[in-house]
């Protein structure tokens, strides 16, 4: 099972507007990516742990109900965090995801410990300064697509690689930087990880072109945009009815009730929960 998680924020009415989109292959067709978004209180780049448990459980339940089997591997591609936050992902977010999946499996069926999936967590980002190119004489041109580098120019500490999946229409190709933080014997080598990233870059559901990001990350980003658009439309709809956004009392101040807003706007409680929307 493959999933991607992204944390995205923007300012709306001088307030932080946080969205935590995710995408995963949870239907009966392995190549089909679906997803959703969730609103939460601003917590920098960290996704709320309670939210992670809830959504990880939902993802696993959707997968098992659709495939009628428990996945051998759970591969998580995390976007939207900097290098200084890798420890946060390993110590806070990953245990929450694992706990949510374990609870979902317990609720579905009493699964023995030998049947618990093995996990891999990789940080995938384009927010870096690396560029790869070829030089012939005085001419500089792009490297061919599907090139990965995991020696020489990458950091010696950790498991880092640079991957270019596509050929840009103009300019220099911007590669993705991949740091694998957790690998419970899911990948025996970087070659296996690169083959997965290459396959995901060739399965964009809206175009036959190769995209620069794995499809799960791409879809999560699209769900982030959809969450923003839906929220804007929701505000207009409430204004037309002369109603206000749901609020609740927290720490002696009134704040948006993001849980209620999420329940009103997201897809996991609707007929579209197993349909690609964004």
N, C-alpha and C positions, 0 to 999 in steps of 0.2 A: 504494500500500500504506500502510495506517495502523497505527501501533503506539503503545502507551503503556507507559511504564516508571515504576515507583514504588519507592521505598526505604522500608521500614517496619521498625521495631524495637520490641520490648517486653522487659521483664525476666522471665526465667524462672529460678528458683532462684538469684537474685542475679547471673545472667549476662546479658549482652546477647544477645538473640535476634533476629538480623537476617534479614529476608526481602526478596528482590528479585523481586517479581512483575512480570509483563508480560502484555499482551494485544494481539492483532493480528487482522486479517482475512486469515487464511492458508488458507482452504478454497476450494473451487470456487465457493461462494456469497459474493459480495463483502460482503453485509450481515451475515454470520455472524462473530461475534467469539469467538476461542478464546484460551487463554493457559496459563500455568504459573507456578511459583514456584521460586526457588533460594535456598538458605541460604548465607550467607557470613560471614566474620569481620567484626566491627564495624569500620566505617570512616566513622563519622559518617553523613553523608547520601550519600556517594559510593558508587556501585556499582563493584565491582571490575572493572578494565579487562579482565582476562582473561575474566571471566564475560561481560562485554558483547560481546566478540568472539565467544565461543562461541554465545551466545544470538542475536545478530544474524545469524550464519551459519545457525543453525537456523531462524529466522523466514524468511529469504530462501529457503532450500531448500524449506521447506514451501510457501511461496507459489508458487514456480516449478513445483514438482511438481504442485500442485493446479490452477494456472491455465494451465500450459504456455506461459508468457510471462514476460518480465522487466518489472517495473513501471516506468512512466515516472517516477513520483514516490515518494519515501519520506517520509511525514509522521510525525514523532515528537512525541508529547505527553508531556512529562515532568512528573511530580508529585512532591511530597515534598522540594523544595529551596527554600531561602529566596533572597531577592534577592542576598545576599552570595555565594551559591554559583553564580550564573549563569556566572561566568568558569570555574569548575570544569567545568561542563557543556560549555562551548564548547571548552576546552583539553584536557580529559582524556576525558570520556565520549564526545563526538561523534566524535573521531578513532578511538576504539576501535570504535564501532559501524560507522563507515564502512569500517574495515579488515576487520572481520568479514564485512560484506556483500560487499566486494570479493573476499575469499578464497573465499566461498561461490560467487560467480559464476564465478570462475576454475576451481573444482572441477567445477561443473556443465557449463560450456562456456567455451571461450576467447572471452570477450566483448570486443569492441573498446571503446575508451574512449568512443566516441560513444554506446554503449548503456548506459553507467553511469547509474543513476537520478539525478535531481536531488533534493536534500534540503531539508526544512524542519523546524526544531526550535522548538517553542513550550513555554514553561513554563505550566502550567495549575494554579491553586491557588485554594482557598477560604479560605486562612489569611491574611486581611487584614481591615481595618476598614471597607472601603467598604460603603455601603448606598445604594440608589437608591429614591426614593419620589416620589410626586406629592402636591401639596398643593392643596386646594380650600377656600378659607376657612380655617377652623381644623381641618379634617379632613385627616389624612394617610393615604394608602392606597398600596398597591403599584402599581408600574408594570406594564403588560401584559407578558406573556412575549415572548420573542424580540426584546428590545431590547438594542442594543449601543451603547457610547459610546467614541469614540477621540479626543475633543477636550476642551478646557477642563479637566476634572477629572483627566485622566490625566497621567502624567509626560511632559515634553517630550522627554527623552532616551530613545532607544530606540523600539521599536514596541509600545506598550502599549494594551490595550483592556479594557473591562469589559463583561461579557455576562451577561444574565439570560435563561435559557431557559425557566423554569418559573413556575408560579403556586403559591405555598406554601399549604398547608392552613390554616396560621395563622401570625401573625407577619409580619415583614418579610423579603422574599426576599433570600437571600444570593447575590450574583452571583459569577461566577468572574472572576479576574484573569488575563489572558493576556499574556505577554511573548514575542514572537517574536524569538529570538536569531539564527537562521540561516534565510535564505530564498533559495535558489538559483533564483530566478525560478519558484518553484512557485505562489506567490500574487501576482497583479498588483495586488491591493488588499486592504484589510482586509475589504471586502465579501465577497470570495471565502472568506476564512478564517471569517468569521462564518457564512456559509451552510453550510460544512462542520461547524462546531461545532453549529449548529442541527440539521442532519440527524443527527449522532451522538447528540444529546440526545433524538431522537425514535425511536431504534432499540433501546431497551432490550429485551433478549430475554426478560425475565421479567414484563414489565408493558406495558400499552398506554399508560400515562401517560408524559408527558414528564418526564425526570429532570433534575436540576440540574447534572449533569456529563456530558461526552461519554462515550459508552458504553465506549470503550476504557479510559478512566481508571476508570470505575465497575467494569468487569470486573477490572482489575488490582487494585483495592482488595478485591474479593471473593476473588480468588486469594490475596491476602495473608492474609485471614482463614482461608481454607481451609488455607494452609500452617501456620498456627498450630494449627488444630484437628487436622490430620493428625499434626503433631509430638507433640501431647499424647497422642493415641491410640497413637502409636508408642512413647512412653515407658511407657504402661500395658502394652502388649503385651510389651515387653522385660522389664518387672518381673515379669509373670506367668511368663515363661520363665526368670527369674532371670539375665537378661543385662543388660549395661550399654550405654549409647550408645557408638557407635564413637569411638575416641579416636586421636590421633596426637601425636607429639613435635614441638613447635615452639619454637625459641628457649629450650631448656632447661626447658620446662614442657609439661605435658600439656594438650591442648585438644581440644574436640570436632572430629571429622573431618567438616566440613560437606559436603565433596565426596561422601563415602560416604553420608552421611545423605540428601543430595539425590538421589543415584542410587537409593536405596531407596524414596523417597517421592514424587518428582515424577512428572509425567505424560508427559514427552516421550519416555520409554523404554517407555511402556506402550501398550496398545491404545486408551487414551483421549486420545492426543496430538492428535487432530483433532476432539475432542468438547468442547463447553462443559460444564465440570464445576461451576465456582463460580457 
